[in-house]
């Protein structure tokens, strides 16, 4: 009986297939856009998501669905322009990340650095991206970051003759979801 109990407790140590269940309550999505005068920070809300991966084979699957209409920067006028002219969120209400492979291993203690590759669908088109992911099992926290070259991806540049903004938005995703075998 003790041997069966020891084996049952050891399975998570040897398991390579793991899943992260993302919910709006445990996930924060932040974006940053710079211009020469100041930096604009904002947020988006997660609709739902689940990412499964196997660090032994590198295979990953699942999806993370972001509510594009929830995007805000703290300025109603700027947000209206962002939704109407850049994101066209009435026409493209979701952004979806679908992972296909992962590089790296998750340590049982300390911070692990991974790279999660996949397809990011936004504004009606799919684009390949790679997220840099830091996993800290001690804190029960995972942070991911990546860049969106939104102008190169076909979205309108909101710059005008007075204000010139960056052509890339920096994204950061933070979740306190536990990684489960």
C-alpha positions in Angstrom: 0.0 0.0 0.0 2.8 2.4 0.8 4.4 1.7 -2.5 1.2 2.6 -4.4 0.9 5.8 -2.4 4.5 6.8 -3.1 4.0 6.1 -6.8 0.8 8.1 -6.9 2.5 11.1 -5.3 5.5 10.8 -7.7 3.5 10.9 -10.9 3.4 14.7 -11.1 7.2 14.8 -10.7 7.7 12.7 -13.8 4.7 14.0 -15.9 5.8 16.1 -18.8 2.3 16.9 -20.1 1.0 20.0 -18.2 -1.9 22.3 -18.6 -2.4 25.9 -17.6 -6.1 26.9 -17.2 -6.6 30.6 -17.7 -9.6 32.5 -16.4 -10.4 36.3 -16.4 -10.1 36.3 -12.6 -6.5 35.0 -12.6 -5.1 36.7 -15.7 -4.0 40.2 -16.3 -3.2 41.5 -19.9 -1.3 44.8 -20.2 -0.1 46.7 -23.2 2.3 49.5 -23.7 2.7 51.9 -26.7 5.4 54.5 -26.7 5.6 57.8 -28.5 8.3 60.5 -28.2 6.5 62.4 -25.5 5.0 59.7 -23.3 4.1 56.1 -22.9 0.5 54.8 -23.0 -0.4 51.9 -20.8 -3.6 49.9 -21.1 -5.3 46.6 -20.5 -7.4 43.9 -22.2 -9.5 41.3 -20.6 -9.2 37.6 -21.1 -12.4 35.7 -22.2 -11.0 32.2 -21.5 -8.0 30.0 -22.2 -6.3 26.7 -21.6 -2.8 25.9 -22.8 -1.5 22.3 -22.7 2.1 21.5 -23.4 4.6 18.7 -23.2 8.1 19.8 -22.4 9.6 16.4 -23.4 8.3 16.6 -26.9 7.8 20.4 -27.3 4.2 20.0 -28.4 1.7 22.6 -27.3 -2.0 23.1 -27.9 -5.1 25.0 -26.7 -6.0 28.6 -27.1 -6.2 31.9 -25.3 -9.1 34.2 -26.3 -8.8 37.9 -25.6 -11.8 40.3 -25.6 -10.5 43.0 -27.9 -13.5 45.2 -27.2 -12.4 45.4 -23.5 -9.2 47.3 -24.4 -8.7 50.5 -22.5 -6.0 53.0 -21.8 -7.7 55.3 -19.3 -8.7 57.9 -21.9 -12.2 57.6 -23.4 -11.4 59.6 -26.5 -8.2 57.7 -27.2 -10.0 54.4 -26.6 -12.8 55.3 -29.0 -10.2 56.0 -31.7 -8.3 52.8 -30.9 -11.4 50.7 -31.2 -12.8 52.4 -34.2 -9.7 53.2 -36.3 -7.0 50.8 -35.3 -8.4 47.6 -33.8 -11.8 47.8 -35.5 -13.1 45.8 -32.5 -16.7 45.9 -33.7 -15.6 43.9 -36.7 -12.8 41.9 -35.0 -14.0 41.4 -31.4 -11.5 38.7 -30.4 -7.8 38.0 -30.6 -6.8 34.3 -30.3 -3.5 32.8 -29.5 -3.1 29.1 -30.5 0.2 27.6 -29.3 1.9 24.9 -31.3 5.2 24.3 -29.5 7.3 25.2 -26.5 11.0 25.3 -25.8 12.4 24.8 -22.3 11.7 22.9 -19.1 9.9 23.9 -16.0 11.9 23.6 -12.8 10.2 22.5 -9.6 11.7 25.5 -7.8 12.9 28.9 -8.9 12.1 30.7 -12.2 12.1 28.8 -15.5 12.5 30.5 -18.8 10.5 29.1 -21.7 9.5 30.2 -25.3 6.0 29.5 -26.5 5.4 29.6 -30.2 2.1 29.8 -32.0 -0.4 31.6 -34.1 -1.9 34.9 -33.0 -5.1 35.9 -34.8 -6.0 39.6 -34.6 -7.7 42.0 -36.9 -8.8 39.2 -39.3 -5.3 37.7 -39.9 -3.1 35.1 -38.3 0.5 35.8 -37.5 3.3 33.7 -36.0 4.6 34.9 -32.7 6.9 33.6 -29.9 6.2 34.5 -26.3 8.9 34.7 -23.7 7.5 33.0 -20.7 8.8 33.0 -17.1 7.3 30.4 -14.8 7.8 30.8 -11.0 6.2 27.8 -9.3 7.2 29.1 -5.9 4.9 32.1 -6.4 2.4 30.2 -8.5 2.9 32.9 -11.2 3.5 32.8 -14.9 4.5 35.9 -17.0 4.6 36.1 -20.8 5.7 38.9 -23.0 5.7 39.5 -26.8 5.5 42.3 -29.3 2.7 43.1 -31.8 3.9 45.0 -34.9 0.4 46.2 -35.4 1.1 48.5 -38.4 3.1 45.8 -40.2 0.1 43.5 -39.5 -2.3 45.7 -41.4 -3.8 47.9 -38.7 -4.0 51.7 -39.1 -1.2 53.8 -37.7 -2.8 56.4 -35.3 0.0 58.9 -35.8 -0.7 62.3 -37.2 1.3 65.4 -37.9 1.4 66.3 -34.2 1.8 62.9 -32.6 4.0 60.1 -33.8 3.5 56.8 -32.0 5.5 53.6 -32.0 4.6 50.9 -34.6 4.8 48.1 -32.1 2.8 47.4 -29.0 4.5 45.5 -26.2 2.2 43.0 -24.5 2.5 41.4 -21.1 0.4 38.6 -19.7 0.4 37.6 -16.1 -1.5 34.7 -14.6 -1.6 33.1 -11.2 -3.0 29.9 -12.7 -1.2 26.8 -11.4 0.5 24.5 -13.9 -1.1 21.1 -13.6 0.2 17.8 -14.8 
